[in-house]
Amino acid sequence: MTAPTITPSQLNVAGVATAVIDTGTPGGATAPPVLLLHGSGPGVTAIANWRPVIPALSADRRVIAPDQLGFGGTATGDQRRYGRAAWTEHALALLDSLAVGPVDIIGNSMGGAVALSIAAARPGVVRRIVLMGSMGVAMALPYGLNVVWGYAPGMEQMRQVIGLFAHNRELITDELVELRYRASLDPPVRDSWAAMFPEPRQRWVDDLALSGAELAAIGAPVLLVHGRDDRVVPWRDSSAQLVDLLPDSRLHVLSGCGHWTMIEKTADFLAVVQPFLSS
């Protein structure tokens, strides 16, 4: 079987031209579609975040992976308000545009907070949730996340950001640093990024945090996957809290792994995620 082609297309989502990967088995699959929501790193796209796992996930189900509002091929550079409400509304509008649901959601970091927000806003659209290095709970702004959100375009600045994401130093190649740096220079991406996380940045952590009541009302089963050595969103600050606050949750911590769980520990990630989604 040939691997699926990972190519985003453009879809009008509530008036926003949105880059979306839509691949796998759209019809005939017994499992629901899976929606992949990337994190908030500079220069990130759905392809950059999810390329290692899309082939496996799309073998028996439809996979939908958008560039979220303000990122990658969905960035416009327009001055607008970002935050949990905007990202949640955009994701829900995407599902409405594609006429899909219920879905499983895998959310990385900021994308995890958006996944929880979708489940809180429209419970019937979410069957199961996987959170990776997720935000979504009240905590102090981590040092590493402050550095990431404070990124200003530059090769050394991008090297520092990549260094915070990856525990495995072999992943921090000149090619990767330059690729993400060049992506962050694209004018719409650059201008959208500049408007996204201005100081004081604690308010954006607070904005992405769901209330205790919102979390307690999420009935969908949730799997939390977190790198033990995550320096961007430390697991004790986030996942350790979420596993207590979510009614139906379980936590899997990977040693020797930073914020990029699906990239650094792809096989281990899939080994725990695929059985959970197949239940």
Order of alpha helices (4+ residues) and beta strands (2+ residues): beta-beta-beta-alpha-alpha-beta-alpha-beta-alpha-beta-alpha-alpha-alpha-alpha-alpha-alpha-beta-alpha-beta-alpha-alpha
